[in-house]
Amino acid sequence: MSPVGSSGKKHSESGTARVLGSGASGILELFTFHPVDTVAKRLMSNTERIFGGSQTMSQSLGKLNQVVFREASAKPTLSKYFSLFPGLGYAAGYKVAQRIYKFGGQPVVRDYLERHHGQSFTRAFGDRNGKAIMHASAGSLIGIGEVMLLPLDVLKIKRQTNPEAFKGRGLFRIVADEGMALYRGAGWTVVRNAPGSFALFGGSAFVKEYMFGLKDYNTASFMQNFFASIGGAVASLTVSAPMDVIKTRIQARSFDNPESGMSIIRKMVQQEGFSSFFKGLTPKLLVVGPKLVFGFTLAQWFIPTFDAMLKGSSASSDVTARQ
């Protein structure tokens, strides 16, 4: 998926169509991939060794089953599947807001950088490198600002990994009780998002620029968008994986039992080893391809469809008014 609006040309679609299209795409993507995200979050928040040591393969698979499905680990397959949808309401709010903010905001920042600092990027990195790094820098800046959405992400992760924290309390009660505690892990989120978004948009731009030689990234074919998306997303997930594990463990803690990031790092190194910083990366990488192709295809179809509907409605209104 190319960075939205990355060619620098003005889109014919209205802002309303972009919001509706990206929002609808985010909702459908959420329902399709939320279970995988739950599995990844539960693996990342797990502090015990699953495989290896003196455990047999049967014991390891049993422990994996308990970590992933928790209370539903002994239930039928369908019940196990539905147990992977905790926090869906919070996830919906977060996913839709994040899609609109991130993929709608990045081209705004990129256009600003191009207008005011474009020549500086070109002089420092050259024409082709400068364009790719400008896309990456815009993504990084918009990623840092994504911390505004952190409370929704925190609530989603807690519902996925620590549902006991919600017992007897509704959304408004939690917000009133916890206040700024919902921004716990904000610093680690920024540290994760800055390089992660840089790699996402920069990796996508790099593939389009150097592998496919595209001057206008929006002219990419379906397969070119597919491979560019994979390149950017894999780079982003890998670069941000250690910070993502730390952030997830901070946010997964009970509201009344917080733990600092540095304390978590020390325990991870001492008890689980350095490989623990990449827990949950495999299931994320396994769904990068279909997830991004799914999201890209729907977004590209929904946005012009909504735009045509809005323009058609406007044209009909104008005809009626003239009559």
C-alpha positions, -999 to 999 in steps of 0.1 A, spaced: 0 0 0 15 33 -10 15 62 14 -18 78 8 -15 109 -14 22 102 -19 24 115 -54 19 150 -43 -11 154 -67 -44 165 -54 -70 138 -51 -104 142 -68 -121 124 -39 -136 146 -12 -124 146 24 -157 131 34 -153 102 10 -118 95 24 -130 95 60 -160 72 51 -139 49 29 -109 45 53 -133 41 82 -153 14 66 -122 -3 55 -109 -2 91 -141 -17 105 -140 -46 81 -103 -51 87 -110 -51 124 -136 -79 123 -114 -100 101 -81 -96 120 -90 -88 156 -86 -125 167 -50 -125 154 -42 -93 172 -56 -108 204 -33 -138 200 -3 -116 194 -11 -94 224 -16 -124 247 17 -139 236 35 -106 241 21 -101 276 29 -137 286 60 -138 309 65 -176 310 85 -198 286 62 -218 264 86 -239 244 120 -253 254 135 -263 287 125 -296 301 89 -294 287 77 -320 262 60 -309 230 27 -319 244 32 -298 275 43 -269 254 13 -270 232 -9 -273 263 7 -242 277 3 -224 244 -34 -233 244 -38 -218 279 -19 -186 270 -39 -180 238 -74 -191 248 -72 -186 286 -106 -195 302 -118 -210 269 -88 -233 266 -108 -264 275 -140 -254 255 -150 -264 220 -134 -248 189 -161 -223 182 -161 -211 218 -123 -207 216 -127 -186 185 -152 -162 200 -130 -159 231 -105 -140 208 -129 -110 205 -125 -92 238 -125 -54 238 -140 -53 203 -158 -20 210 -126 -3 222 -107 -19 193 -133 -5 168 -129 30 181 -92 27 181 -88 11 146 -112 35 128 -97 66 144 -62 53 138 -68 45 101 -83 79 95 -56 98 115 -26 79 102 -34 73 65 -53 106 62 -28 127 82 5 114 67 -1 131 33 -10 164 50 24 163 69 42 152 37 27 181 17 38 205 44 74 191 44 75 192 6 63 229 5 86 242 32 115 218 34 115 199 1 147 214 -12 165 206 21 156 169 17 168 169 -19 201 186 -11 207 164 19 198 130 4 194 135 -34 163 135 -55 152 98 -51 164 93 -16 150 126 -5 115 118 -17 115 84 1 129 99 33 104 127 32 76 101 31 92 83 60 97 115 80 61 125 75 50 90 87 73 93 117 58 126 128 22 114 123 32 83 143 44 103 172 11 122 173 -8 89 174 -2 89 211 -34 110 213 -53 77 207 -35 59 234 -64 56 259 -85 36 233 -55 13 227 -49 9 264 -85 -2 270 -84 -25 240 -52 -42 252 -65 -46 288 -97 -62 276 -76 -86 255 -50 -94 282 -64 -84 316 -103 -84 316 -104 -86 354 -95 -49 354 -130 -41 340 -151 -61 364 -179 -41 378 -169 -9 359 -182 6 327 -163 28 302 -172 61 318 -165 48 353 -130 36 342 -122 70 325 -133 89 356 -114 66 380 -81 63 360 -78 97 343 -43 102 330 -34 66 340 -49 57 306 -18 74 291 5 50 309 32 39 285 29 71 264 67 75 263 72 40 251 45 44 225 63 74 210 96 55 210 78 27 192 58 48 168 85 71 156 108 44 140 79 21 133 60 47 112 92 58 96 99 23 84 63 17 73 60 47 50 97 47 41 98 10 33 68 13 11 83 44 -7 116 27 -10 101 -4 -28 81 18 -52 111 40 -59 139 15 -63 122 -18 -71 95 -6 -95 110 28 -105 78 47 -100 78 85 -102 41 87 -91 35 62 -64 -3 63 -69 1 48 -104 13 15 -88 -5 -16 -100 -22 -40 -75 8 -63 -73 32 -33 -69 11 -20 -40 10 -55 -25 48 -59 -25 54 -23 -14 30 -29 15 47 -60 26 81 -44 25 70 -14 45 49 -34 71 75 -61 77 102 -34 82 79 -15 106 69 -45 126 104 -57 130 119 -24 139 92 -16 165 88 -51 179 109 -46 211 92 -14 220 58 -29 212 63 -58 237 74 -34 264 44 -11 257 20 -40 257 32 -53 291 30 -18 306 -6 -14 294 -16 -50 302 -9 -44 339 -38 -39 363 -47 -2 369 -37 -5 405 -5 -24 399 16 -5 374 52 -13 365 78 9 348 93 1 314 128 -2 327 117 -27 354 100 -47 326 131 -46 305 153 -59 333 129 -88 341 127 -97 304 165 -99 300 170 -118 333 141 -142 331 133 -146 294 163 -136 274 167 -112 246 144 -132 223 115 -121 245 117 -87 229 103 -102 197 75 -123 212 43 -121 191 62 -110 160 56 -142 141 18 -141 142 19 -104 132 42 -111 103 21 -140 92 -10 -117 87 9 -87 73 4 -98 36 -34 -106 37 -42 -78 61 -26 -51 41 -39 -64 8 -74 -66 24 -72 -31 38 -58 -16 6 -83 -32 -17 -113 -22 4 -100 14 9 -93 19 -28 -128 6 -36 -147 23 -8 -133 58 -12 -142 63 -49 -175 45 -43 -185 68 -14 -172 98 -35 -195 89 -64 -224 84 -41 -218 118 -24 -214 136 -58 -245 118 -72 -265 129 -42 -252 165 -45 -260 166 -83 -295 153 -77 -301 180 -51 -289 207 -75 -312 194 -102 -341 194 -78 -333 229 -66 -332 242 -102 -366 226 -110 
